Every structure is written in structure tokens, then in C-alpha cells.
Amino acid sequence: MSVGTSSAPGARRVARPPAPRPGDLAELGIDPDQLPDGLVVADEHGRVICFNAAAARITAVPAERALGRPLETALPLEDLEGRRWWQLTDPYGGLAIRVRQPERNLLLPGGREVLVSARYVRTRPTGPVRRVVVTLRDTEARRRTERSHAELIATVAHELRSPLTSVKGFTATLLAKWERFTDDQKRLMLETVDADADRVTRLIAELLDISRIDSGRLEVRRQPVDIGAAVGRHIQAHVAAGQPADRFLLRVQHPLPDLWADPDKVDQVLSNLLENAVRHGEGTVTIDITPSASPREREDAGTSVTVSDEGPGIPEESMNRVFTRFWRGSKRGGTGLGLYIVKGIVEAHGGTITVGRAPGGGARFRFTLPVAAPAYLT
């Protein structure tokens, strides 16, 4: 027997407070000025009765100037072909079955673009419109995303064109004139094709990493990692490639906490940071590996790796853009995606990464990976 519905003698009927009507902001205790999107409401006569703070910000029209005015005057919107929007849609005299206008790009006076959607409130189906509720959104955030995607496509197209042109040119030449070349010439061409194929492979791997980072699907498979040995392998690779051995200084502060991380992704971070220091920095590249305490000063909370050089460093005004897409610094080359991926990998481990100025004047990158459980325990 449910409380409040029993008809048995002596049963106590419990009164329930009426639920707030859907869409009634006052009943819900919400101030329209607290809404993140612009809100404009017109009554049955087409006069504006609500014009919140976000609408005033987006349209640059003070609320006091909009309130009480006709909707088409307070919010003079045009479509992208220059037609007056409210005359075109006619919310009060148009189709009686219409209940909304889907979100679309419209123009404010001066050509500023906004995202607009509208709802027609009727007391009964096909009845007269009692309210027109309009929401406004600034397009800047969406435009930034679209620009970022366009830049990514343009960068990828540019980076792919060069190695693919080389691969196509050399393979076509070898197929057409194989007998005319010496073995050394053939080897040189094939080595170039192999290097360009590796370049394309790396770019595709970067794109996959960016996709996983942006969608939050970057998987971290934790295993024991000897970070000192990992850094040593990267130093040896640079020395084998022709860098002088005395250009690198590795300092490890023992004892280090046990580090459980994804070894492949840690290698990716180290490779990018050391390559940046070698390519863009000067002088000695110093790598410091130290235990890192948590904010509560708990011992063995993590491991920090600092990579610094003695080059010109990063300009102060560029510090906040280092980990964004396509940042390349003063020297061109590369896709400008490496540090963006590095930050995503470190943060996927629950760590942090920062950039600053090294004591010798160059750039200093420091990342910290926290103590964590192995993959089979998470």
C-alpha cells in the first residue's frame, strides 16, 4: 500500500509539493543571467520580455535597450544570403504546426556570425504562439575547432606530399631504368624510399595518437620501467647517429621509486624531448632523474625527468603555446605535433609536464609520472 494513496481508515495522507513546471526558470531557482548561452524570450505580441546577460554580451546590445522592443528590432538577424530572418520565418503568422527552428548560423548587424535556435511555445497544438524562446551561441569556439582541424589537414597534406613524391619518383625511375643504374645508385635510391616510408609511418602514428588523445581513448599499459636505462638508450642512439658523447650529461638521484608506466609511450616522450633539445638547443643536454614528492610531501610519490639545454631557449611569450598543436618555435621543420602528443601521454599517466628556462639559458622540460599500480591490478 503506497503512502498518500490509501483510503483505509486512519491512513495518513502525505501532501507532495507540486513539481516545477518544465522550463519555468523562476520555479527552478535559476536566474537567466546564470545561463551560459544567450536567452531571448518574446511574448505573444512579439515583444522581448527576457534578454539575459549572455545575449547582451553576444549581441553587444544592453538588456535595457532590448526589453520591451519587437523581437525583430531587438534581435535583427539575417541569414547568410542577407535576408531578414524574422520576416523569412514569421514565427507568429507562419505554419501553425511549426514548433521550432533548428540551430543555424545567422548574422548580427556588422556581419558577426552567431548560432541561433528558436522554440515556439503554444498552449495547445496548432494554437497561437505564446512565447518565442531564442538561444544564441558565439561561434568563436566552434571556429577555433574548425580552424584547428583545417590546419591539421593542411599540415598532414603538406607533410605527406614530400615523402610520397620522393617514393613515387624513385620507384618509377627504378622500374623504368633499372638496368641503367649501378648497385650503389640503386641502394641509395632504395634507402631514400625506405627513409621516406618511415617518415610517412611516423606521421600516421602521430595522427592516431592525436585522435586517441582528443577522444580520451589513449590506453596506458603499465609495466615496470627503468627510466635511467631508457634515457641511456636514447643517448646512445644519438651518439650512434653522430652526436658527440660529451654533449649529454645524465644525472640520476637514487633511490628512485618503482615506476609502473607504458614503456613504449615513455620512450616516445623521451625521444621527443631529447630530439628537441639536440635539434633546437645548443651546448650540453642535461637529463636529471629524481624522485618526486606529492603535494603532501609523501615520499616516493613519483619520478621526475628534466631535460635542459644551453641554447637560446623559448621566448617568454611562447611559453603558453609550447604544448599546443603546430607549435614549432623559431626553427621550422616537423609537424609541430610532437609536444602536443607528449603532454597527452604524460597526462594519460596521471602526470604533469612543464616548460621553463634552464639555468644555462636554454629550454627546460620537466615531466613527472606518479606512482601507480600495474595494468593487471587496475
C-alpha positions in Angstrom: 0.0 0.0 0.0 1.6 3.2 -1.0 1.7 6.3 1.2 -0.6 9.1 0.2 -3.0 7.0 -1.9 -4.5 4.7 0.8 -8.2 5.1 1.6 -8.0 2.9 4.7 -9.5 4.4 8.0 -6.8 6.4 9.8 -4.4 6.3 7.0 -2.3 9.5 6.8 -2.3 11.2 3.5 1.0 12.9 2.8 0.9 16.0 0.6 3.6 16.2 -2.1 4.9 19.6 -3.2 4.0 20.3 -6.8 6.8 19.7 -9.3 8.2 22.8 -11.0 6.8 23.2 -14.5 9.4 22.3 -17.2 11.1 25.4 -18.4 10.0 27.6 -15.6 13.3 29.1 -14.6 11.9 31.0 -11.6 10.4 27.8 -10.1 13.7 26.1 -10.6 15.5 28.9 -8.9 17.6 29.7 -11.9 18.5 33.3 -12.9 18.5 33.6 -16.7 21.8 35.6 -16.3 23.4 32.4 -15.0 22.8 30.6 -18.2 26.0 30.1 -20.4 24.1 30.7 -23.6 22.2 33.8 -24.8 18.5 33.6 -24.0 15.9 35.9 -25.6 12.2 35.4 -24.9 9.4 37.3 -26.7 5.7 37.3 -25.6 2.6 36.6 -27.6 2.8 40.2 -29.1 6.4 39.7 -30.2 7.8 42.0 -27.5 11.0 41.0 -25.8 10.4 40.1 -22.1 13.8 38.4 -21.4 17.2 39.3 -22.6 19.9 37.7 -20.4 23.5 38.7 -19.8 24.9 36.2 -22.3 22.6 37.6 -25.0 23.8 41.1 -24.2 27.4 40.0 -24.4 27.0 38.1 -27.7 24.9 40.8 -29.4 26.6 43.9 -27.8 23.1 45.2 -27.1 22.4 46.2 -23.5 19.4 44.4 -22.0 17.6 47.6 -21.2 17.6 48.6 -24.8 16.2 45.2 -25.9 13.4 44.7 -23.3 10.0 45.8 -24.5 11.0 46.2 -28.1 9.8 44.0 -31.0 11.8 40.8 -31.4 12.9 41.7 -35.0 14.1 45.1 -33.8 15.9 43.9 -30.6 17.5 41.0 -32.4 17.9 42.0 -36.1 19.2 38.7 -37.6 19.9 38.0 -41.2 20.7 34.7 -42.9 23.9 34.2 -44.8 22.2 35.5 -48.0 21.2 38.8 -46.4 17.5 38.0 -45.9 15.8 39.3 -42.7 15.4 36.2 -40.6 12.2 37.0 -38.7 10.4 38.1 -41.8 11.5 34.9 -43.5 10.4 32.6 -40.7 7.4 34.5 -39.5 7.0 32.7 -36.1 3.7 34.3 -35.2 2.0 34.1 -38.5 3.6 31.1 -40.1 2.7 27.4 -40.1 0.6 26.6 -37.1 2.3 23.2 -36.8 5.8 24.6 -36.5 7.3 24.4 -33.0 10.9 25.2 -33.5 13.8 26.5 -35.7 16.9 24.2 -35.7 20.2 25.7 -34.9 21.9 27.6 -37.8 24.4 30.3 -38.5 22.9 33.8 -38.7 24.4 37.2 -38.9 24.1 40.2 -36.5 24.5 43.8 -37.7 28.1 44.3 -38.8 28.4 40.7 -40.1 29.1 38.9 -36.8 28.1 35.3 -37.0 26.1 33.6 -34.2 24.5 30.2 -33.8 20.7 30.6 -33.3 17.9 28.2 -32.5 14.3 29.0 -31.6 11.4 27.4 -29.9 7.7 28.3 -30.4 5.6 27.8 -27.3 1.9 27.2 -27.8 -0.7 26.5 -25.2 -2.3 23.8 -27.5 -1.2 22.1 -30.7 -1.7 24.4 -33.7 -2.7 27.2 -31.3 -1.3 30.7 -31.4 2.3 31.3 -30.4 2.5 32.5 -26.7 6.3 32.7 -26.5 9.2 32.6 -28.8 12.3 31.4 -27.0 15.6 32.1 -28.8 19.0 30.8 -27.8 22.3 32.3 -29.0 25.8 30.9 -29.1 29.0 32.5 -30.0 30.7 30.8 -32.9 34.3 31.6 -31.9 34.9 28.3 -30.0 33.5 26.3 -33.0 35.5 28.3 -35.4 38.7 27.6 -33.4 37.9 23.9 -33.6 37.3 24.2 -37.3 40.5 26.1 -37.8 42.4 23.5 -35.8 41.0 20.7 -38.0 41.7 22.7 -41.2 45.3 23.3 -40.0 45.7 19.6 -39.2 44.5 18.6 -42.6 46.8 21.2 -44.4 49.8 20.1 -42.3 49.2 16.4 -42.9 48.7 17.0 -46.7 52.0 19.0 -46.8 54.0 16.5 -44.7 52.7 13.6 -46.8 53.2 15.2 -50.2 57.0 15.5 -49.9 57.9 11.8 -48.9 55.2 10.3 -51.2 56.5 12.4 -54.1 60.0 11.1 -53.4 58.8 7.5 -53.1 56.8 7.7 -56.3 59.7 9.4 -58.2 62.4 6.9 -57.2 60.3 3.8 -57.6 59.1 5.0 -61.1 62.6 5.7 -62.1 63.9 2.4 -60.9 61.2 0.5 -62.6 61.7 2.3 -65.9 65.5 2.4 -65.9 66.6 -0.4 -63.6 69.4 -1.6 -65.9 71.0 1.8 -66.2 71.9 2.2 -62.6 74.8 0.8 -60.6 74.2 -1.2 -57.5 75.3 1.7 -55.4 72.9 4.0 -57.1 70.1 1.6 -56.6 70.9 1.2 -52.9 70.9 4.9 -52.4 67.5 5.3 -54.1 66.1 2.4 -52.0 67.5 3.8 -48.8 65.8 7.1 -49.6 62.5 5.4 -50.3 62.8 3.4 -47.0 63.5 6.6 -45.0 60.6 8.4 -46.6 58.3 5.4 -45.9 59.4 5.6 -42.2 58.5 9.3 -42.2 55.0 8.6 -43.5 54.6 5.8 -40.9 55.6 8.2 -38.1 53.2 10.8 -39.3 50.3 8.3 -39.4 51.3 7.2 -35.9 51.2 10.8 -34.7 47.7 11.3 -36.2 46.4 8.1 -34.5 47.9 9.4 -31.2 46.2 12.8 -31.6 42.9 11.0 -32.3 43.2 8.9 -29.2 44.2 11.9 -27.0 41.4 14.1 -28.2 38.8 11.4 -27.7 40.2 10.3 -24.3 40.9 6.8 -25.7 44.7 6.7 -25.2 45.5 3.4 -23.5 48.2 3.1 -20.9 49.6 -0.4 -20.3 51.7 -0.2 -17.2 54.8 -2.3 -16.8 58.0 -1.8 -14.7 60.1 0.8 -16.4 63.8 1.5 -15.7 63.7 5.2 -16.6 67.5 5.6 -16.3 68.2 2.8 -18.7 65.6 4.1 -21.1 67.3 7.6 -21.2 70.6 5.8 -21.6 69.3 4.0 -24.7 68.2 7.3 -26.3 71.5 8.9 -25.6 73.4 6.0 -27.2 71.1 6.3 -30.3 72.0 10.0 -30.7 75.7 9.2 -30.3 75.5 6.5 -32.9 73.8 9.0 -35.2 76.8 11.3 -34.9 76.4 13.4 -31.8 79.4 13.7 -29.6 79.1 11.6 -26.4 80.2 14.6 -24.2 77.2 16.6 -25.3 74.9 14.6 -23.0 75.0 14.6 -19.2 72.8 12.1 -17.4 72.3 12.5 -13.6 70.2 10.0 -11.6 69.3 10.6 -8.0 68.9 7.3 -6.1 66.9 5.7 -4.8 64.1 6.1 -7.3 60.6 4.7 -6.6 59.4 1.8 -8.7 57.9 3.2 -11.9 55.0 1.5 -13.5 54.2 3.1 -16.8 53.7 2.3 -20.5 57.4 1.7 -21.7 56.6 2.4 -25.4 54.9 5.7 -24.5 57.6 6.7 -22.1 60.1 6.1 -24.9 58.0 8.3 -27.2 58.1 11.1 -24.6 61.9 10.8 -24.1 62.6 10.6 -27.8 60.7 13.8 -28.5 62.2 15.8 -25.6 65.8 14.7 -26.4 65.4 15.2 -30.1 64.1 18.8 -29.5 67.0 19.5 -27.2 69.5 18.3 -29.7 67.9 19.9 -32.8 66.8 23.2 -31.3 69.2 23.6 -28.4 72.9 24.1 -28.0 75.7 23.1 -25.7 75.3 20.3 -23.2 71.9 18.5 -22.9 71.4 17.6 -19.3 68.9 14.9 -18.2 68.1 14.8 -14.4 66.1 11.9 -13.0 64.9 12.5 -9.4 62.2 11.1 -7.1 59.3 13.5 -6.8 57.2 14.1 -3.7 53.5 14.7 -3.8 51.9 18.0 -2.7 51.6 16.4 0.8 55.3 15.7 0.7 54.8 12.0 0.8 58.0 10.2 -0.2 58.3 8.2 -3.4 55.2 9.8 -4.9 56.7 9.7 -8.4 59.6 10.2 -10.7 60.6 13.4 -12.4 62.7 13.8 -15.5 64.1 17.1 -16.5 65.7 17.7 -19.9 67.5 21.0 -20.4 69.9 22.6 -22.9 72.1 25.7 -23.2 70.6 27.2 -26.3 68.6 30.4 -26.8 65.6 28.9 -25.0 61.9 29.6 -25.6 60.7 33.2 -25.7 58.5 34.1 -22.7 55.5 35.0 -24.9 55.6 31.5 -26.4 55.7 29.5 -23.2 51.9 29.1 -23.0 51.8 27.7 -26.6 54.6 25.1 -26.5 52.2 22.2 -25.9 49.6 23.3 -28.5 49.3 21.8 -31.9 51.6 23.0 -34.7 53.9 25.0 -32.4 57.4 24.8 -34.0 59.3 27.5 -32.2 61.8 29.7 -34.1 63.1 26.9 -36.4 60.8 25.3 -38.9 60.6 21.6 -39.6 58.5 18.7 -38.4 54.7 18.7 -37.9 54.6 20.7 -34.7 52.6 17.9 -33.1 55.2 16.2 -31.0 54.9 18.2 -27.8 51.2 18.1 -28.0 51.4 14.3 -28.0 54.0 14.3 -25.2 51.6 16.3 -23.0 48.8 13.9 -23.8 50.8 10.9 -23.0 52.1 12.3 -19.7 48.6 13.4 -18.6 47.2 9.9 -19.6 49.6 8.5 -17.0 48.2 11.0 -14.4 51.4 13.1 -14.6 52.3 16.7 -15.3 54.7 18.4 -17.7 56.0 21.9 -17.6 58.4 24.1 -19.6 60.7 26.9 -18.4 64.1 28.4 -18.7 67.1 26.3 -17.8 69.9 27.7 -15.6 72.2 27.8 -18.6 69.7 29.9 -20.5 68.1 27.2 -22.7 64.8 25.4 -22.6 63.9 23.1 -19.7 61.2 20.5 -19.9 60.2 18.6 -16.8 57.7 15.8 -16.6 56.6 13.8 -13.5 55.0 10.4 -13.6 53.2 9.4 -10.4 53.5 6.0 -8.6 50.7 3.8 -10.0 49.6 0.2 -10.0 50.5 -2.2 -12.8 47.9 -2.7 -15.6 46.7 -6.1 -14.3 45.7 -4.5 -11.0 43.8 -1.6 -12.5 
